[in-house]
Amino acid sequence: MSTKWDNILRRVDEHHWEIPRDYKEGMLVPGLIFADNVMIEMIKRDQSLEQVANVAFLPGIEVASMAMPDIHWGYGFPVGGVAATRASDGVVSPGGVGFDINCGVRLLRTDLTEEDVRPHLEELVNALFRNIPSGVGSAGKVRLKGSEIDDVLTQGAGWAVRQGLGDPMDLEVTEESGCIIEAEPSFVSDRARKRGADQLGTLGSGNHFLEVQVVDELYDAEAARVMGIHGKGQVTILMHCGSRGFGHQVCDDYLRTVGSAMQRYGIRVPDRQLACVPVNSPEGKAYLGAMRCAANYAWANRQCIAQWARESFAQVFKKSWQDLGVHQVYDVAHNIVKIESYVVNGKRMELCVHRKGATRAFPPGDSAIPNRYRSIGQPVLVPGDMGRYSFLAVGTALALEDSFGSTCHGAGRQESRGGARRLLRGVDVAQVLRERGIVVRAVSKSGLAEEASQAYKDVARVVNVCDGAGISRKVARMRPIGVIKG
């Protein structure tokens, strides 16, 4: 089926497509989409390309409004969108991060094999489901009182480690060491604090999950070895969640603040969901201070969940998690905005890099990544759907040049939640997965239908596009054998 985009998009090469700057009067830069010829046809089906063009209106935007191959329609920015604005005279937009601030992924490796785990899989999944609260509005085992929440907001994952929830070595292999130091709790509302007080250590709902996985393919054995991945059959643990109601409230609060302030700065954008203010304005500084608090909350959240996952393994296998080798590989955000330095047109400048559904992908040797990974590049964690596979990759030097150090973050939806439910009406998704050797525990059957494989693009194609474009490099593939969903 032809679309209007057939006559607008320009194919640059095998993995790049351009929305010309003259597509809409007011675009300051072109749109750049990373996709192959199959994925671009899928992308054309929703309004995400229109959103790519709209993001190109943001004052101070540099080079291009970018979209990863897992792009789909989102709030303001498409999910899978990347935009870098000048920190000196550009803008920051809450829609460029989204409601689930620092939604991200954490990977743990183990010394166990599939052969070790299979006889205990049902018991293990039940233990994980019991020990890690999940679902809409779920409350965690941690109750923050008084000023404790401010400690979480300023200390991030380090706060959890100091409470005995994890190992100090976890912080070394977490983006930003699990804490952005410029977080400013005074910019966070009482409503956000209230929502965050009892949700720390909870998985949430929607596309959030924890999976027990098995390595089933190695593409770079040496890079995998550096990350503690030694071969096929090894069991890993992948979790995907964010800042829960706390981050949602921070975003909601600042969408109103920024939306009302925008006119005062004479800023006009084609979509009110792209509300933005100058990075250095009082409102911009306040949003960044509160957003960083939410990012720290998310790192503390994943830290708690990771520790309870370790303890679940220890309970089932009757050994300490240390003896089982349950150590962290990496933790990376994919909904965040950061001030980073890049060379643009021969000039180094500070940029406000929005990544909404995009993963940082810094190259070997970069000082922002852990010493142990500087020989291979920053680990990139790309979850797929619960019926197929996820990927481990690494960042590249070309990503710094072509995508502001960014790559894909997941499979990307191809069906809405309602569409997925209609498509799978009458199908017992859990039973279908069980017949394939995947044990699932979830809060609701409808939630499983919304997250079934049919709702998502094939993450292998997404990862292959990024690998082919050179903005990240495949290292390993993992398939799920046990899943807990909210």
Residue, then its C-alpha position, 0 to 999 in steps of 0.5 A: m500500500s502506497t503512502k504519502w511518504d513514498n514521494i517524500l522520503r529520500r533513500v540515502d543508502e541501505h540503512h539511512w532515509e531522509i525527510p528533506r528539510d523542505y518537507k515542512e516550512g520551519m524545519l531547521v534540520p532534515g529528519l534522518i531515519f535508520a532503517d532498511n527497506v522492510m522496516i521503513e515500510m512498517i514505520k510508514r504505517d503510523q504518525s512517527l515520521e510526522q513526529v520526526a519532522n516536527v522535532a526538527f522545529l526545535p530551536g537549537i537542534e543540530v544536524a538532524s532529527m533522528a529516529m532509530p529502526d524501532i521507532h513508533w508513535g509516541y508523545g511529542f517525540p516518537v519512541g526511538g527518537v534522538a535530538a541534540t540541541r545546543a546547550s547554549d541557546g537551544v531548548v529542552s523538551p520533556g516530550g523528548v524523554g517521555f513519562d517513564i524517565n530512565c526507563g532502562v535495562r539491566l543485565l546480570r550473568t550467572d555461572l548456571t546453564e540451561e541444563d542446571v535451571r530447567p528442572h527448577l524453572e517453575e519454582l524459580v519463576n514463581a520465586l521471582f514473581r513472589n519476590i519482585p512486586s509487579g503490576v499497575g500501582s504495585a507497592g514495593k517492600v521498601r517504604l521511604k519515610g521523611s527525607e529518605i526519598d531525597d536520599v534516593l533522588t540524590q544518591g540513586a543506585g548507591w543508596a540501595v547498595r548502602q542499604g545492603l541491596g547489591d554490591p558496590m561493584d554493581l555501581e561500576v557497571t551502571e551508566e553514570s555509576g547509577c547517579i547523576i550528581e546534578a539532581e535537585p530534589s527542590f524541583v520535585s513536587d510533593r505529589a511526585r514524592k508521594r507517588g514514589a514513596d512506596q514504589l521503589g523496587t517494583l517492576g510496574s506494568g506494560n512492557h516492563f519485565l524480568e526474564v531468565q534467559v539463555v545465551d543462544e548465539l555469539y557474534d563476538a566471543e572476545a567482547a562477550r568474554v570481557m562482559g562475563i558471557h562465556g558461551k551458548g547455554q549460559v543463563t542470564i537475567l534481563m530486567h526492563c523498568g523505569s522510574r514508575g509513578f515518580g517519573h510519570q509525575v515529574c514529566d506531567d508536572y513539567l509538561r504543564t510548567v514548560g507549556s505555560a512558559m513557552q510563549r514567554y520565550g517566543i517559541r512556537v512548535p507544530d505540536r503542543q506535545l513538543a513544549c520546550v524552553p531554553v536549556n538555561s532558563p529557570e524552567g529548563k534548569a528546574y526540569l533537568g534537576a527534577m528529571r535527574c532525580a527521576a533518573n536516579y530513582a529509576w537506577a535505585n529501583r533496578q538496583c533493588i529488583a536486581q538484588w531480589a532477583r539474586e536472592s530468588f536464585a539463591q533461594v531456589f538453588k540453595k547457594s549464595w548468589q555470589d557462588l552462583g556467579v550472579h554478577q551485573v554486566y551493565d545497566v543503561a538508560h534509554n529515556i533520558v536527556k543529558i548534556e554531552s560534548y560533540v564535534v559538529n561541523g568542526k566545532r566542539m559544543e555542549l549539546c542537550v541530547h534527548r534520547k527517547g527510546a534510544t540507548r547510549a552507544f559510546p565507543p571503545g576508549d571513551s572515558a564515560i564507560p567503565n574501565r573494564y569495557r574500554s577495550i570493547g566499547q559500552p555495552v548496549l542492551v536491546p530487549g526484544d519480546m518475551g517469545r523470541y530473543s534479546f541482544l547484547a551489543v557494544g557502542t562504536a566510534l561511528a555512533l559518535e559521528d552519525s547518531f550522537g552516540s546513540t542506537c536502538h533500544g528494543a523491538g518497537r511496537q507494530e500493534s497498539r495494545g488494543g490491536a494486540r488484544r483484538l488480534l489474540r482474542g481467545v488465545d492463551v498466550a501463557q500456554v502458547l509460550r509454555e509449549r515453547g519451553i517459556v514459563v510466564r507469570a503475569v498479573s493479567k492475561s490481557g497484559l500478556a496479549e498486549e505484550a505478545s510477540q505479534a505486538y512487536k517488530d522483530v528485534a533481530r531486524v532492528v539490531n541488524v540495521c544498527d549493526g549494518a549502519g555501524i552505530s552499534r555492534k552485535v555481541a550475543r543473543m539471548r532467548p527467554i525461558g522464564v518471564i515475569k510481567g506486570 
